[in-house]
Amino acid sequence: MSKAREAKAAKIRQLMETEGDAVGTSTRGFNEGRYQSVQTLDDYEGLKSEARAIKEDAIERLPELIDQLRETVESNGGTLYIADDAADANQYIREVCEDKEAERVVKSKSMTSEEIEVNEDLEAADIDVVETDLGEWVLQVADESPSHIVAPAIHKSREAIADLFNETFEPDEPLETAEELTMFAREQLGELIEGADVGMTGANFITADTGTMALVTSEGNARKTAVVPDTHVAVAGVEKVIPTVEDLRPFVELIGKSGTGQDITSYISLLTPPVESPTVDFDAPDTPLSATETDRDFHLVLIDNGRFDMREDDQLRETLYCIRCSACSNVCANFQHVGGHAFGGETYSGGIGTGWEAGVEGLDSAAEFNDLCTGCSRCTTACPVEIDIPWINTVVRDRVNRGEVSELDWLVEGLTPDEEPGGVSLQKRFFGNFETAAKVGSFFAPVSNWAAGLGVSRDIMERFLGIDARRELPAFQRETLKDWFENRTSRVDDPVRTAVLYPDVYTNHVQVERGKAAVRTLEALGVDVIVPDVRSSGRAPLSQGMIATAEDHAHDVYAGLAEHIDDGRDIVVIEPSDLAMFRTEYEKFLPEKSFERISEASYEVMEYVFGLLEHGADADALSTSEGEGVAYHSHCQQRTLGLEGHTEAVLSDLGYDVATSDVECCGMAGSFGYKSEYYELSVDVGSELQGQFQTDENRDRTVVASGTSCLEQLDSLLSRPTQHPIQLVAPRL
Amino acid sequence: MSTGTVATFEDSLERLEVGWTHASPDGLADVLEGLCSDQTIGVDLPYDGVDLPEWVNTDPTPADLHEANAGITAAGLGIADYGSVVVQGTPDGIEPVSLFGDLHVAVLRRSDIVPGMPEAFDWLGEEFRTGHSSAIIATGPSATADMGALVKGAHGPKEVHVVILDE
C-alpha cells in the first residue's frame, strides 16, 4: 500500500476505535428519530419542496434581499456589516468588543463563527471567549474540534466527559452521571454568562422584511446570551437571508425533525434586535429590571467568505440552500462509523461538508474527505431542501481529479479509454474504466486469478492501484450474458410486451446467472426479451468523479436504447446503481426530452415483475414457496428510488417470508470497499448488516440482495450463499 | 378555540411530559399556589381582570432571577400540533422571567391556541411587522443530550407547566 493510503487507513482505523462507537450510537439514534418524526407531518415531501423553493428564490435574489435587510436592520436600530472574508469579519467584531471595553464574550453555538475562527482572534486581543453550548464548552475545555455540525462533542462518551471535568475542575465530589455533568456545566456557565459584556450568536435564518433572526436551540444558552448583555453580535453567512417571517414556517417544521429527530427543538428564538427585553445587569444585582436603563446595541455581521462565488457557480450553488441540519451526516453509513474528524475538513463535516469546504476553504480541504462519500444517495431524500449532495461530491471529486498529476498512467494505459484530461489517480482511472477491465477479464476467464491475465499481480495492484489484497476480486465469466443470449432463441409465443434487458457490466461479465434468471422469469411471464449490445451506464466513471467520461457513456447508452424506446419496449435493469443513472443522473447529461424518455421507460427488474403480476401475469409460472425464510438487503440507491417495497411484495406474493435489513448501506458501494485505504471501514460498515442477518431470527434465512456490491460484501461477510432475488423467483430449469 | 384544537394541544403536552391545568380567572390564584413554591417571580398578565397573586414578585432584580424557583408569565399563543407556547420578549421582562427559574409557568388564554405552524406564523408575521421585537417558540423544558444522555434543564427551565385560562 502506498504511504499516503496507509496513513489514511491508519487514521480511519484509529477513529473507528476511539470515536466510532460514540458517534455511531448518536447518529443512528438521530437518523432513526428522523424517520419517525417526519411521519407526523401531513405532507413531508410538499414541505421539503416549499423549503427548497424559498431557498432557491432567496439565493437568486440575494443582493436585493440584503439591501432590504440593511434597511430593516438599520431602521430597527441595529447595524449590518457585510464582511468579505474571515479577517474582515474578525476585525469588525474585535472593534465592537474593544469599543465596549469587553473583557468577556459569551457565545452560543455557531458553525460560521468556527469557520472564521473568531475565538482565536478575540483571545489574541485578550478578550475572554466562552462557548456556552454544553457540547461546544466540552470541546473548548478539551481543546478539541467538533465532530458533527449539530452535536459537536458527539465523539465523546459520558465517561470521557466526566474524566475531563474531574481532572480539569477537581470538584468536591467526582462527577459521573449525565445529570451531574449537565448541572455542573450549567452552574459554571451561568456565572460566566452573568458577568459577560457581549453576547455572540449565530443565526439559522434572517428575514429581510423585518430583520428577524431565528435561532434553533434546545439548551436556552442562546436565549441567555442574547438577553443578558446589552451588546449582541450575530454572525451568519450571507446565504441565511430569506424574504419574510412567514417563510420561516417550513424550516421551523423541518429542521429539528431532519437533524436530531426531534419534532421541534425546545426553543426557536425569533429575535428582531435590538430587542425590547430588559438587560440583566448582574453587576447591579439589587436594581429591579424595571429600573434598569436598557440601551441595547446590535450588530449583524454577514459573511461572504466565498459564498458569492458559490452563488455564481452552477454546481456549488445548491450548497447555499443547506440549513445545516445534519441529516446527511446522520444517514451516512460511513459517517456513522468515523464521524466528522475523518469525514470533515477545516470546519464542515458530513455529506454537504464537501460543498462548504470547497466553496469556503478551497479544494484542498474538500479533497481530504471527499472520497468518503460513496454516492449511495441515502442523503438525498433525507435533505430537507432536496440538495443533490452526491452530485456535489462528484463535482468536487472531478475538480480535485483535474488538479492531480500522475506519473504512472502507463500502468492503466489501454485499460482506461476515458475522456479525462489526465491527472486522475490511477486507482480512480482503473475503477472508472471498469467496463474495459471486465471485457479483458472475461477474455481471460476462467483463469482464476484474472489479474494474472492482465500481467499484474495483486501486490502491484495494491501498490499502484490501491486495490486491497484482502478483497476477493470478482470472478469474470468466459461466457457473457450477451454471448449466452445470442446462442438461444426466444421462447415466447404471442408475447404481452417486449422488454430490453439492459446488460450492465456486472450482469454481463460477473453475475451472469442473475441475467439468465431474469430472462427466464420475464419469458415465463409472457414477455419477449431482447439483450442488446449497449455500453455501460457510466456509473463507474461517475463514482470516481470522471464526469466527462460518464456523460460520454450516457450519450452512447441513450443512442443504443432510443429506438427500442421509440418502439414501445420497456427497459429492464437488474443493477440498481445503473437504473439510478437512467432515472436520476442522466438528467444532467441528456436533453430534457431524452432524459424523460429513458427515465420513464426504465424499470428495476423486480419492479417490472411486480407490475406484470399486478396486471394479471400468472405467478405460478415462477418459483413459489410455502413460507421459505428470506433475508433481503435492498440496494441503497434502489431504496432512494423508492423501489425496495416491490421486491418485498413480489417475494411475499410468491409465498416467501421476508425479513428486510434496515441498514442504510452495505459498506461496499462499488469500488469503495476494494480501495486499500477504505477496506477496513467498508468491513466495519458491513458488520452491521452481517449482524442483522446472523440473529437467531435470521440466520437460517436464504440471503438475497439487489446490488452487485451488496452481494460481494455479503459473500465476504457470511458463510452462506447469496443471490439476487430474481434468481430465487425464476422458474426452475 | 375549538375543543379539537385544545384536545390536540393537551395531547402534545402529554407527549412532552409537560403538565397543564385549566383555570378560570377567579381560580387562577389557587392553581398557581399549587404549582409554585416560595421565590416565585412573575410578569403581570396582559388579560383584563386577571391578576397575579400578591405573593408573586413582579418586580424582580437580577439577584431574584438568580434565586427564582419559578417564573410566571403570559404566553401569546399556544400551538396545538407541537405543544408549544410563544413567549414574547416584552419591556417588562417576560423573556428573562420565563428563562431563569427552574419552573416556567405559562398562562395561556384558551382562545389563543391555534392548530399548527401555518396559523402561528401568520400571527408572528403580523407581530413582527407591527413592531414587536421578539418571541420564543418554546416547546417543553430546556434540554441537552451533550453529556451522554438526555437531561432536562440545561441553561433554562427544568420544567414547564401550562395554565389554560378558560374565559
Interface residues (C-beta under 8 A of the other chain):
Chain A: S26 T40 N76 T132 D133 L134 G135 V138 A151 A153 S157 R158 E159 I161 T177 A178 E179 L181 T182 M183 A185 R186 L189 G190 I193 E194 T207 D209 T210 T212 S218 E219 G220 N221 R223 K224 V227 V228 T244 V245 E246 L248 R249 V252 E253 T260 D263 I264 T265 S266 Y267 I268 S269 L270 L271 T272 P273 P274 V275 E276 S277 P278 V280 D281 F282 A284 P285 D286 T287 P288 L289 S290 T294
Chain B: D59 P60 T61 P62 A63 L65 H66 D81 Y82 S84 G89 T90 P91 D92 G93 I94 E95 P96 L99 M117 P118 A120 F121 D122 L124 G125 F128 R129 H132 S133 S134 A135 I136 I137 A138 T139 G140 P141 S142 A143 T144 A145 D146 M147 G148 A149 L150 V151 G153 A154 H155 G156 P157
